[in-house]
Amino acid sequence: MSHSSSHASWVIEALALTFATDAEGTLSHRLYMALRNWIVQGDLPQGCALPSSRRLASTLGMGRNTVLAAVERLSAEGFVVSRPGAGLYVARLDLHDAWPRDVDVADSLPTSEPTATPYSNRGQQLLASCGAMDGQRRAFTPGMPAIDQFPRELWQRLLKRHQHRADDDVFGYATGGGHGPLREALCDYLRLSRSVRCHPHQILITQGAQQAFELVTRLLADPGDRAWVEDPGYAGAKACFASSGLELTPIPVDDEGLKTDVADSAKPPRLIYATPSHQYPSGATMSMARRLALLECARRHGAYIIEDDYDSEFRYTTPPLASLQGLAGGDPVIYVGTFSKVLYPGLRLGYLVLPEPLFDDFRRANARLHREGQYVAQAALADFIKEGHFSRHVARMRRCYRERQACLRQALAPAVASGLSLSSGQSGMHLVAHLDSVAQEQQLIHRADQAGITLSALSDHYLCASPKAGLVLGYAGSTPVQLEQAGSWLATAWLAQRGG
């Protein structure tokens, strides 16, 4: 359908609704006002075709002279033009030129009085955590994988394979917790690579980690309950907990991970959020002693641990420790995984590994709140894993990210030689550059934005009153050329700040 015919059909339907209700004024005046307002407000764009007067009269049940009177008035005022043999069109005129001289355009447009925010306190808190979110992929954007390295042709073949095979169940409302073969493939993968103890019927497929956090929060915590979160920690998880009405308790992180020994036992948690394999954003790996202490603490308080294993596939110098879930033997750990980092964010697939007694209730709640979907993509992903493509892709990305990290370190070498401190980079997709002050951090971020470079503030990841300053530098999603250019810029800018 052409744009012209679609606009004409839209106008007919909208006018029919308008004239279905009683209102003051003659039919001709009401028709004139409806079309004029839509043109002024931009709902009818300049140059688009309008229905003919004959069609308007026939569809709306009016006399043709009634329609012609409205059209002639619009034409006289410059809102529409008639093209012989072609029909009626919205005029291509400046709004103020087209408006009658005795009418004030500003007075005729809809206005509203300033009112208090319509958002709840939780809504305002959530919006405050969103930031700009402009969607730009610039150098140093954290959490962005190497999309340019994803095997797109292979992936398209797998998708097409299952699009052709799809049965009716794929197109309906599913409630099983996810595509069975994907849950089986994930179970095998997690048991071997992460020492997760599970069966396929414990794995619930979600639309990413954020949906998993939301589901856990809704089912296991009430507003006012306490959630212990890492400080610094992942903003996405904190936003989910806070917007659900939980009270967040920041727990400090050091080189061994979460320090549960400093937490106030008089204020026990309902949920404990942790990234033990690769703490975000500090990069620390939780020691075995801390892992055992965390499990004991959760059991003592009757709390659930949310283990976010967001990028455990990417380790470069040391073998990974077993998952906290595997160490615990299941309860009280809820394991969260995502394919956003290891494959690509737009896939929107993640998963929960739940203690067996919780699975069926989580499955039903997920089907009620979010529904299930993307079964073609789930089926393709199951094949991607079972046929060995996933493990080969992970191995390629591990080499790629090791090289990209080295490229970034080389670009920053002049600054490092003069005292800039970088995190170890033993795993993951980002480095942290530690700075002397938040003022220095903010100044660099402002200058980088003007240069088209994304610098993320380490201080933004803290809840405590005295955050540490630094920059979270994502390197996985940037090419070596981008890293060289952006890294050289940052080294020069940092040295200039230091007077070096």
Secondary structure per residue as TSV (DSSP state, phi and psi in degrees):
chain	resnum	aa	ss	phi	psi
A	1	M	-	360.0	134.4
A	2	S	-	-74.6	161.6
A	3	H	H	-61.9	-37.6
A	4	S	H	-62.3	-49.0
A	5	S	H	-68.0	-33.7
A	6	S	H	-68.4	-38.9
A	7	H	H	-64.5	-43.7
A	8	A	H	-60.9	-42.9
A	9	S	H	-64.6	-40.9
A	10	W	H	-61.2	-43.0
A	11	V	H	-62.9	-44.0
A	12	I	H	-59.2	-47.6
A	13	E	H	-65.1	-43.0
A	14	A	H	-65.4	-40.8
A	15	L	H	-66.3	-37.3
A	16	A	H	-61.0	-40.4
A	17	L	H	-66.9	-40.1
A	18	T	H	-61.6	-43.8
A	19	F	T	-84.6	-0.9
A	20	A	T	-78.5	-15.5
A	21	T	S	-110.6	150.4
A	22	D	-	-73.4	143.7
A	23	A	-	-158.1	162.5
A	24	E	S	-77.1	157.1
A	25	G	S	100.7	160.4
A	26	T	-	-71.2	161.1
A	27	L	H	-59.9	-40.1
A	28	S	H	-63.0	-43.0
A	29	H	H	-66.6	-41.4
A	30	R	H	-64.2	-39.8
A	31	L	H	-64.5	-44.7
A	32	Y	H	-58.8	-48.6
A	33	M	H	-64.7	-40.0
A	34	A	H	-62.8	-49.2
A	35	L	H	-66.5	-41.4
A	36	R	H	-61.4	-45.6
A	37	N	H	-63.5	-40.4
A	38	W	H	-65.0	-36.8
A	39	I	H	-67.9	-46.4
A	40	V	H	-62.4	-40.9
A	41	Q	H	-79.6	-6.7
A	42	G	T	87.8	2.0
A	43	D	S	-66.9	-30.6
A	44	L	S	-107.8	103.2
A	45	P	-	-68.4	155.1
A	46	Q	T	-61.3	136.0
A	47	G	T	91.1	-7.8
A	48	C	-	-80.1	153.8
A	49	A	E	-81.9	143.6
A	50	L	E	-108.6	159.0
A	51	P	-	-62.6	150.3
A	52	S	-	-67.3	156.8
A	53	S	H	-60.5	-35.6
A	54	R	H	-65.1	-43.0
A	55	R	H	-68.7	-39.9
A	56	L	H	-60.1	-46.7
A	57	A	H	-62.2	-43.7
A	58	S	H	-66.5	-45.5
A	59	T	H	-71.7	-39.4
A	60	L	H	-88.8	-4.4
A	61	G	T	71.0	35.1
A	62	M	-	-111.3	162.0
A	63	G	-	-71.4	148.0
A	64	R	H	-66.0	-32.2
A	65	N	H	-64.6	-33.0
A	66	T	H	-62.3	-45.4
A	67	V	H	-66.7	-43.6
A	68	L	H	-62.3	-34.9
A	69	A	H	-62.7	-41.7
A	70	A	H	-67.7	-42.7
A	71	V	H	-65.3	-42.2
A	72	E	H	-63.1	-37.4
A	73	R	H	-66.0	-42.9
A	74	L	H	-62.0	-39.8
A	75	S	H	-66.7	-43.0
A	76	A	H	-63.6	-32.8
A	77	E	T	-87.2	-1.6
A	78	G	T	87.9	13.1
A	79	F	S	-83.5	-31.3
A	80	V	E	-132.9	157.6
A	81	V	E	-130.8	146.1
A	82	S	E	-105.3	128.1
A	83	R	E	-108.7	114.9
A	84	P	T	-51.4	125.6
A	85	G	T	79.1	-5.9
A	86	A	T	-117.2	-27.3
A	87	G	E	117.9	-161.1
A	88	L	E	-108.6	135.3
A	89	Y	E	-134.9	151.8
A	90	V	E	-69.2	132.2
A	91	A	-	-68.7	148.3
A	92	R	-	-94.8	75.8
A	93	L	-	-131.0	154.8
A	94	D	-	-62.4	140.8
A	95	L	H	-55.0	-44.6
A	96	H	H	-71.4	-30.1
A	97	D	H	-70.3	-35.4
A	98	A	H	-79.3	-20.8
A	99	W	S	-79.1	141.7
A	100	P	-	-55.7	142.5
A	101	R	T	-64.2	-26.2
A	102	D	T	-90.8	9.0
A	103	V	S	-121.8	134.3
A	104	D	-	-87.4	117.1
A	105	V	H	-57.8	-45.7
A	106	A	H	-59.3	-37.4
A	107	D	H	-71.9	-23.4
A	108	S	H	-88.6	-19.2
A	109	L	S	-79.8	151.5
A	110	P	-	-62.4	139.3
A	111	T	-	-128.5	160.3
A	112	S	-	-140.8	145.4
A	113	E	-	-80.6	144.5
A	114	P	-	-57.8	132.0
A	115	T	-	-128.2	168.7
A	116	A	-	-65.3	156.4
A	117	T	-	-56.5	138.5
A	118	P	-	-79.8	-5.3
A	119	Y	S	-88.0	147.7
A	120	S	-	-68.9	168.5
A	121	N	H	-59.6	-41.2
A	122	R	H	-65.5	-38.6
A	123	G	H	-63.9	-42.6
A	124	Q	H	-63.2	-39.2
A	125	Q	H	-65.0	-39.5
A	126	L	H	-64.6	-46.7
A	127	L	H	-63.2	-34.7
A	128	A	H	-65.2	-24.7
A	129	S	T	-88.2	-6.9
A	130	C	T	-77.5	-31.5
A	131	G	-	67.8	-163.1
A	132	A	-	-73.3	-44.1
A	133	M	-	50.3	57.8
A	134	D	-	-83.4	-5.6
A	135	G	-	78.0	1.7
A	136	Q	-	-73.6	139.6
A	137	R	-	-104.6	94.2
A	138	R	-	-111.5	171.3
A	139	A	T	-56.1	140.0
A	140	F	B	77.3	9.1
A	141	T	-	-64.0	119.9
A	142	P	T	-70.7	151.3
A	143	G	T	76.3	3.8
A	144	M	-	-96.3	119.9
A	145	P	-	-77.8	176.7
A	146	A	-	-81.1	81.8
A	147	I	G	-60.8	-30.8
A	148	D	G	-66.2	-16.3
A	149	Q	G	-100.1	-0.9
A	150	F	S	-72.8	136.5
A	151	P	-	-75.8	81.8
A	152	R	H	-67.0	-41.5
A	153	E	H	-63.3	-43.3
A	154	L	H	-61.4	-44.7
A	155	W	H	-62.6	-41.3
A	156	Q	H	-63.8	-36.5
A	157	R	H	-64.0	-41.6
A	158	L	H	-66.4	-40.6
A	159	L	H	-62.3	-46.0
A	160	K	H	-63.5	-36.7
A	161	R	H	-55.6	-45.1
A	162	H	H	-85.8	-22.8
A	163	Q	H	-64.6	-37.6
A	164	H	H	-74.1	-30.1
A	165	R	H	-89.6	-13.1
A	166	A	-	-55.9	133.3
A	167	D	-	-96.1	-177.6
A	168	D	G	-62.7	-29.9
A	169	D	G	-61.6	-30.6
A	170	V	G	-64.1	-28.5
A	171	F	G	-96.7	0.8
A	172	G	S	-103.5	-165.2
A	173	Y	-	-89.8	109.4
A	174	A	-	-93.0	150.5
A	175	T	-	-137.3	14.6
A	176	G	S	-84.1	-6.5
A	177	G	S	97.7	2.2
A	178	G	S	131.5	165.7
A	179	H	-	-64.8	123.6
A	180	G	H	-53.1	-51.1
A	181	P	H	-60.5	-32.0
A	182	L	H	-68.7	-41.5
A	183	R	H	-64.1	-36.9
A	184	E	H	-68.1	-44.3
A	185	A	H	-64.1	-40.7
A	186	L	H	-63.6	-41.5
A	187	C	H	-58.4	-47.2
A	188	D	H	-62.2	-44.1
A	189	Y	H	-63.3	-46.4
A	190	L	H	-68.2	-35.8
A	191	R	H	-64.6	-41.4
A	192	L	H	-78.6	-43.7
A	193	S	H	-91.0	-26.4
A	194	R	H	-125.5	3.8
A	195	S	-	55.8	32.1
A	196	V	-	-76.5	133.3
A	197	R	-	-96.1	108.5
A	198	C	-	-160.9	167.5
A	199	H	-	-121.1	159.8
A	200	P	G	-54.5	-32.8
A	201	H	G	-77.0	5.3
A	202	Q	G	-102.2	-5.6
A	203	I	E	-99.8	123.1
A	204	L	E	-111.6	122.1
A	205	I	E	-81.0	131.3
A	206	T	E	-123.6	175.0
A	207	Q	S	-94.1	55.8
A	208	G	S	103.4	170.7
A	209	A	H	-67.0	-36.5
A	210	Q	H	-61.0	-41.2
A	211	Q	H	-65.6	-34.9
A	212	A	H	-63.3	-45.2
A	213	F	H	-59.2	-43.9
A	214	E	H	-62.8	-41.3
A	215	L	H	-64.9	-44.6
A	216	V	H	-60.5	-44.6
A	217	T	H	-64.3	-43.8
A	218	R	H	-63.7	-39.2
A	219	L	H	-88.2	-25.6
A	220	L	H	-113.8	-5.8
A	221	A	-	-140.2	149.0
A	222	D	-	-107.8	155.4
A	223	P	T	-52.5	134.2
A	224	G	T	97.0	-19.5
A	225	D	-	-65.9	160.5
A	226	R	E	-101.8	136.8
A	227	A	E	-119.0	124.5
A	228	W	E	-83.2	130.0
A	229	V	E	-129.7	149.5
A	230	E	E	-64.2	143.4
A	231	D	E	-133.1	105.9
A	232	P	S	-72.9	162.4
A	233	G	-	-157.4	177.7
A	234	Y	-	-72.9	123.2
A	235	A	H	-66.2	-33.4
A	236	G	H	-62.5	-42.5
A	237	A	H	-67.9	-42.6
A	238	K	H	-63.0	-38.9
A	239	A	H	-63.4	-39.9
A	240	C	H	-64.3	-45.8
A	241	F	H	-66.0	-45.1
A	242	A	H	-65.5	-41.1
A	243	S	H	-71.0	-13.8
A	244	S	T	-92.8	4.5
A	245	G	T	87.6	12.1
A	246	L	-	-80.0	151.3
A	247	E	E	-91.8	120.5
A	248	L	E	-90.0	130.7
A	249	T	E	-113.4	112.0
A	250	P	E	-73.9	128.6
A	251	I	E	-112.1	124.0
A	252	P	E	-60.8	152.0
A	253	V	E	-120.2	137.6
A	254	D	E	-127.4	-160.6
A	255	D	T	-65.5	-14.7
A	256	E	T	-105.1	4.4
A	257	G	E	101.5	-154.6
A	258	L	E	-62.5	132.7
A	259	K	-	-102.1	81.2
A	260	T	G	-68.0	-18.3
A	261	D	G	-69.8	-17.3
A	262	V	G	-96.9	-1.9
A	263	A	S	-73.7	150.2
A	264	D	-	-80.3	106.1
A	265	S	T	-67.6	-16.6
A	266	A	T	-74.2	-13.7
A	267	K	S	-121.9	73.6
A	268	P	-	-66.7	151.3
A	269	P	-	-89.9	159.2
A	270	R	S	-96.1	-35.1
A	271	L	E	-128.7	145.6
A	272	I	E	-127.5	118.6
A	273	Y	E	-99.1	131.0
A	274	A	E	-147.9	150.3
A	275	T	-	-120.8	72.7
A	276	P	-	-67.7	-31.7
A	277	S	S	-72.1	-37.4
A	278	H	S	-155.1	92.7
A	279	Q	-	-60.5	132.9
A	280	Y	T	-105.5	124.5
A	281	P	T	-103.7	0.6
A	282	S	T	-67.6	-28.8
A	283	G	-	90.9	1.0
A	284	A	-	-70.3	150.2
A	285	T	-	-107.6	126.7
A	286	M	-	-66.1	128.7
A	287	S	-	-69.8	162.0
A	288	M	H	-62.8	-38.1
A	289	A	H	-62.1	-42.4
A	290	R	H	-67.1	-36.6
A	291	R	H	-62.4	-46.1
A	292	L	H	-64.7	-39.8
A	293	A	H	-65.1	-38.1
A	294	L	H	-66.0	-43.0
A	295	L	H	-62.8	-42.7
A	296	E	H	-64.1	-39.4
A	297	C	H	-64.3	-43.7
A	298	A	H	-63.7	-42.1
A	299	R	H	-66.7	-37.9
A	300	R	H	-64.3	-37.5
A	301	H	H	-93.7	-3.8
A	302	G	T	67.5	34.0
A	303	A	-	-102.2	159.2
A	304	Y	E	-103.2	137.7
A	305	I	E	-94.7	128.2
A	306	I	E	-96.9	106.9
A	307	E	E	-93.4	108.1
A	308	D	E	-94.1	105.6
A	309	D	-	-104.2	62.5
A	310	Y	T	-72.4	-29.1
A	311	D	T	-145.9	37.6
A	312	S	T	-66.0	-16.0
A	313	E	T	-66.9	-21.3
A	314	F	-	-105.7	82.4
A	315	R	B	-116.9	142.5
A	316	Y	S	-118.2	-29.6
A	317	T	S	-123.8	-18.8
A	318	T	S	-132.7	148.2
A	319	P	-	-70.2	148.3
A	320	P	-	-72.0	147.3
A	321	L	-	-78.2	156.5
A	322	A	-	-62.0	155.2
A	323	S	-	-62.6	154.9
A	324	L	H	-62.7	-37.1
A	325	Q	H	-61.0	-43.4
A	326	G	H	-66.2	-37.9
A	327	L	H	-65.1	-36.4
A	328	A	H	-79.8	-18.0
A	329	G	T	76.9	18.8
A	330	G	S	116.6	-104.3
A	331	D	T	-61.0	137.9
A	332	P	T	-102.0	36.2
A	333	V	E	-105.2	134.2
A	334	I	E	-110.6	116.2
A	335	Y	E	-92.6	128.6
A	336	V	E	-117.5	129.7
A	337	G	E	-131.6	160.8
A	338	T	E	-145.8	153.0
A	339	F	S	-100.1	4.6
A	340	S	T	-64.5	-35.6
A	341	K	T	-88.0	-39.2
A	342	V	T	-83.0	-24.4
A	343	L	T	-116.1	-87.3
A	344	Y	-	-159.6	146.4
A	345	P	G	-61.9	-35.1
A	346	G	G	-66.9	-11.3
A	347	L	G	-64.9	-33.2
A	348	R	-	52.8	51.5
A	349	L	-	-132.0	133.4
A	350	G	E	-145.6	-168.0
A	351	Y	E	-162.1	157.0
A	352	L	E	-116.8	136.8
A	353	V	E	-107.6	112.3
A	354	L	-	-107.2	149.6
A	355	P	-	-55.9	140.0
A	356	E	H	-51.5	-42.3
A	357	P	H	-63.9	-19.2
A	358	L	H	-91.6	-19.0
A	359	F	H	-59.1	-50.6
A	360	D	H	-63.5	-39.2
A	361	D	H	-66.6	-39.7
A	362	F	H	-64.6	-40.2
A	363	R	H	-60.5	-46.5
A	364	R	H	-67.0	-41.6
A	365	A	H	-65.2	-39.7
A	366	N	H	-64.2	-41.1
A	367	A	H	-65.3	-34.0
A	368	R	H	-74.7	-45.5
A	369	L	H	-80.7	-42.5
A	370	H	T	-119.3	-13.9
A	371	R	-	62.2	174.0
A	372	E	-	-117.7	156.4
A	373	G	-	-168.9	-167.8
A	374	Q	-	55.3	39.5
A	375	Y	H	-68.6	-27.9
A	376	V	H	-65.5	-45.4
A	377	A	H	-64.9	-37.2
A	378	Q	H	-64.0	-41.7
A	379	A	H	-65.6	-41.5
A	380	A	H	-62.9	-40.2
A	381	L	H	-66.6	-36.6
A	382	A	H	-59.2	-44.8
A	383	D	H	-66.3	-39.1
A	384	F	H	-57.2	-37.9
A	385	I	H	-78.2	-50.6
A	386	K	H	-65.5	-31.8
A	387	E	T	-86.1	3.9
A	388	G	T	90.2	-2.7
A	389	H	H	-65.3	-35.7
A	390	F	H	-64.5	-48.9
A	391	S	H	-64.8	-36.8
A	392	R	H	-68.3	-38.5
A	393	H	H	-64.9	-42.7
A	394	V	H	-60.2	-43.5
A	395	A	H	-62.5	-41.7
A	396	R	H	-63.2	-43.6
A	397	M	H	-68.2	-33.7
A	398	R	H	-62.5	-42.8
A	399	R	H	-66.4	-43.0
A	400	C	H	-60.5	-46.0
A	401	Y	H	-72.2	-32.6
A	402	R	H	-62.4	-42.2
A	403	E	H	-67.8	-39.9
A	404	R	H	-68.2	-37.8
A	405	Q	H	-63.1	-41.9
A	406	A	H	-62.5	-38.1
A	407	C	H	-62.8	-43.0
A	408	L	H	-65.4	-42.3
A	409	R	H	-62.2	-39.3
A	410	Q	H	-64.4	-40.8
A	411	A	H	-65.7	-33.0
A	412	L	H	-89.2	-1.0
A	413	A	H	-54.3	-42.1
A	414	P	H	-59.2	-37.8
A	415	A	H	-72.7	-40.7
A	416	V	H	-61.8	-39.1
A	417	A	H	-63.6	-22.4
A	418	S	T	-102.1	9.3
A	419	G	T	119.5	-4.4
A	420	L	-	-68.0	128.6
A	421	S	E	-99.1	127.4
A	422	L	E	-113.5	150.4
A	423	S	-	-67.3	165.9
A	424	S	-	-65.2	-34.4
A	425	G	-	68.5	29.2
A	426	Q	S	-69.9	-16.9
A	427	S	B	-158.7	172.5
A	428	G	S	91.8	-162.6
A	429	M	S	-129.2	12.3
A	430	H	E	-150.8	160.4
A	431	L	E	-118.3	157.4
A	432	V	E	-113.9	125.1
A	433	A	E	-98.8	117.6
A	434	H	E	-85.0	135.7
A	435	L	-	-119.7	169.2
A	436	D	S	-80.0	-31.0
A	437	S	-	-154.3	158.9
A	438	V	H	-66.1	-33.3
A	439	A	H	-61.5	-43.7
A	440	Q	H	-63.2	-42.0
A	441	E	H	-58.5	-49.5
A	442	Q	H	-67.4	-35.5
A	443	Q	H	-65.1	-44.0
A	444	L	H	-64.4	-40.6
A	445	I	H	-61.9	-43.1
A	446	H	H	-63.7	-45.2
A	447	R	H	-66.6	-37.9
A	448	A	H	-65.4	-41.0
A	449	D	H	-59.5	-39.5
A	450	Q	H	-65.9	-26.0
A	451	A	T	-92.0	3.7
A	452	G	T	78.8	28.9
A	453	I	-	-122.4	136.3
A	454	T	-	-92.6	117.4
A	455	L	-	-115.9	126.8
A	456	S	E	-103.6	132.1
A	457	A	E	-77.9	127.9
A	458	L	G	-63.8	-36.4
A	459	S	G	-61.4	-26.8
A	460	D	G	-67.6	-15.6
A	461	H	G	-89.6	1.9
A	462	Y	-	-101.0	150.2
A	463	L	-	-104.7	-22.1
A	464	C	S	-69.3	164.4
A	465	A	S	-75.3	-18.0
A	466	S	S	-124.4	73.8
A	467	P	-	-72.0	154.8
A	468	K	-	-83.6	149.5
A	469	A	-	-97.0	148.1
A	470	G	E	172.5	-176.5
A	471	L	E	-128.7	132.0
A	472	V	E	-94.8	110.9
A	473	L	E	-107.5	100.0
A	474	G	E	-74.3	134.3
A	475	Y	-	-121.2	-15.7
A	476	A	T	-65.4	-38.1
A	477	G	T	-90.3	6.4
A	478	S	S	-111.9	143.4
A	479	T	-	-72.8	161.3
A	480	P	H	-55.7	-37.7
A	481	V	H	-64.5	-44.3
A	482	Q	H	-62.0	-41.8
A	483	L	H	-66.3	-39.1
A	484	E	H	-63.5	-45.3
A	485	Q	H	-68.6	-48.9
A	486	A	H	-68.6	-38.7
A	487	G	H	-65.0	-41.0
A	488	S	H	-64.1	-39.8
A	489	W	H	-61.1	-45.9
A	490	L	H	-65.0	-41.6
A	491	A	H	-60.7	-44.1
A	492	T	H	-65.0	-42.7
A	493	A	H	-65.6	-41.2
A	494	W	H	-65.5	-43.2
A	495	L	H	-63.1	-37.1
A	496	A	H	-64.9	-38.8
A	497	Q	H	-61.9	-39.6
A	498	R	H	-80.9	-6.3
A	499	G	T	74.9	24.1
A	500	G	-	-97.1	360.0
